[in-house]
Amino acid sequence: MKKTQSQQYIPPLKYHFLTKWYDVVVRFSTREILFKNELIKQAVFVSGEHVLDLGCGTGTLTKMIVASNKGVDVTGLDADTFAKLQKVSLLIFVNRYH
């Protein structure tokens, strides 16, 4: 029997109901803010540019780019269908700061 895409996908932290806790777990178990800030510093964003955060997950890097680079059009895209629910709030956040 062939597995469907939803059967093959394993969400962050293994279970969909844990996805809402993903950012908290990553924040306390890694140096996420440090390496994302360093990544943003190394990228040179110019006002008016369009940036695609491919595989953005819950959108933390996308939000950080928007917050630190006024005038840059940032789009977060992720294949996780559950994460798409969080993209609604991400789009509101991105549009608020343009």
SVG drawing of the C-alpha trace seen along z (x, -y; Angstrom):
<svg xmlns="http://www.w3.org/2000/svg" viewBox="-5 -51 33 53">
<polyline fill="none" stroke="black" stroke-width="0.4" points="0.0,0.0 1.4,-3.4 1.6,-6.0 0.0,-9.3 2.0,-12.5 0.3,-13.1 1.3,-9.6 5.0,-10.1 5.4,-13.5 6.7,-13.6 6.1,-17.0 8.6,-18.7 8.8,-17.0 7.2,-14.0 3.5,-14.8 1.3,-17.6 -0.1,-18.4 3.5,-19.2 4.1,-21.7 2.8,-24.6 5.7,-23.9 8.4,-23.7 9.6,-27.3 9.9,-27.0 11.8,-23.7 14.2,-25.1 14.7,-28.3 15.8,-26.5 17.7,-23.6 19.7,-25.6 21.4,-28.9 18.7,-29.8 18.5,-33.6 22.3,-33.8 22.8,-32.0 19.7,-33.6 21.0,-37.0 24.4,-36.2 22.7,-34.9 20.7,-38.2 23.9,-40.2 25.7,-38.3 22.9,-38.8 22.8,-42.2 19.1,-43.2 18.3,-46.3 15.0,-48.2 12.6,-47.1 14.1,-43.6 12.0,-40.5 13.2,-37.7 11.9,-34.1 12.4,-32.2 11.9,-28.7 11.2,-26.1 10.4,-28.8 8.6,-26.4 6.9,-28.5 8.4,-31.7 10.8,-32.9 13.6,-33.8 11.0,-35.4 9.7,-37.6 13.3,-38.5 14.2,-39.6 11.1,-41.7 11.7,-43.3 15.3,-44.2 15.0,-45.2 12.4,-47.8 11.2,-48.0 12.2,-44.4 9.4,-42.3 9.7,-38.9 7.7,-35.8 7.8,-32.7 7.0,-29.4 6.8,-25.9 5.3,-22.6 4.0,-21.6 0.2,-21.9 -0.2,-22.5 2.4,-25.3 0.2,-27.0 -2.2,-27.8 0.5,-29.8 1.3,-31.5 -1.9,-33.4 -0.6,-35.2 2.8,-35.5 1.3,-37.2 -0.6,-39.6 2.7,-40.4 4.6,-40.9 1.9,-43.1 1.7,-45.2 5.3,-46.2 5.5,-47.2"/>
</svg>
